[in-house]
Amino acid sequence: MKPFFAPLALVIASVTLLMPTGANADEISIRAIGFLPKNHPVMAQAPVWVEQVNSALKGKLSIKYIGGPEVIPALQQAEAVGKGVIDIVMVPTAFYQSQLPEASVFSLLRKTSTEEREPGGLYDVMAKRHEALNMHYIGRVHYGNFYLWTKDKIANLDGLKGVKLRTTALYDRFMKRLGAIPVTVPETETYTALEGGTVNGMGWPVSGPRERGWTKIVKNVIDLPFYSASNVLILMNQEKWKALPPDVQAKLTEITVAFEPKMVKHFKDAENVEWAELQKAGVSRIRFSDAENKKYIDAAYDVEWENLATKMPDRVAELRRLTGN
C-alpha cells in the first residue's frame, strides 16, 4: 500500500464536506464508504445492509453511505478507517494485507459465513487481529467467484505465459505462478488499458465486466472459479465501535449475521443471471483438461499458503484449520 494521506488535511476536509446534517440529537450518525462506486454491481448489497441497520436501529444509529473511491481513494480506505478519518469502509483485504498478512485467508475460506462465525472460528480470530489496525471487523458485504478473463482464447495453461493481465494484490501471486504478467491498473482505467493493449485481460468476478463495457474487448473467461468466499469486509473504526452502546453493538452484529447468508444467495443468483447475459454478449467459457484444471485451481490456493508460510510459519496450520483447507 502506498504511503497514506498526501495531504491529510485535504482528505479530511473533503469527507467533512460530505457529512450530512440534521440527524436526531440522540441518534449516532456514522459515515460509510466503499472501494467501488455505489452503483457498481459488486457493491449491490452494501446499501441493503445499510438500510437494514438504519431501519432496525432508527433513532439510535444512522449509517450515511456517502460514496466510494471519489471520497477516499480505494487503496487508502483501510488506513483511513484505522485513523478515524472515516467510520466504516467496505474494502477488500488485499488492499491492506501488507499490514495484516493473514487477512489474505479470507479469500481462501472454504466454509460458509455461518461456519465462519462459530465460537472460536475464523471470525473471532480475525476480529481480534483487526484490532491491531484499530479496526472492528463487522462482517462481509460481497460473495463471488473470481475468474481470469482474456482477449485471446487460451487453449491450455501454457497459453497464459507472458499474457499481461490487469491485477490487484489479490491476483498477483497466482498470475505469476501461471506465468502471466500482472499489471496494476485502477478499476476506472481498465477499459482504456484493455483497449490500448496495456493489458490483454484481467482478474475479476462475473459481475461488472459487461456493465463496464470490458466484454466488448475481452471475449473469453477461464471458467475455473477461485477465491469464492470473496474478501470484501465491512470494517469500522475501533474507537467508534467501542463508543456505541452495548445494545447497539449487539443489534448491529445480529443484523449482519442474518444479512450474510441472504447476501450470498443474492450474488449466487445474480451470477447465474449474468452468465446468461455474457453468453448473449458472445463471451466464451474456457476450460482445460481435467489435469490442467486441477493444476490451475491448486495454484490459486497453494501460492497463497506458501506466501503465508514465509511470513508466519507458526500460524499456517491454525489458519488452514479455521478456513477449512
Secondary structure, 3 states (H helix, E strand, C coil): CCCCCCCHHHHHHHHHHCCCCCCCCCCEEEEEEECCCCCCHHHCCHHHHHHHHHHHCCCCEEEEEEECCCCCCHHHHHHHHHHCCCCEEEEEHHHCCCCCHHHHHHHHCCCCHHHHCCCCCHHHHHHHHHHHHCEEEEEECCCCCEEEEECCCCCCHHHHCCCEEEECCCCHHHHHHHCCEEEECCHHHHHHHHHHCCCCEEEEECCCCCCCCHHHCCCEEEEEEECCCCCEEEEEEHHHHHHCCHHHHHHHHHHHHHHHHHHHHHHHHHHHHHHHHHHHCCCEEECCCHHHHHHHHHHHHHHHHHHHHHHCCCCHHHHHHHHCC
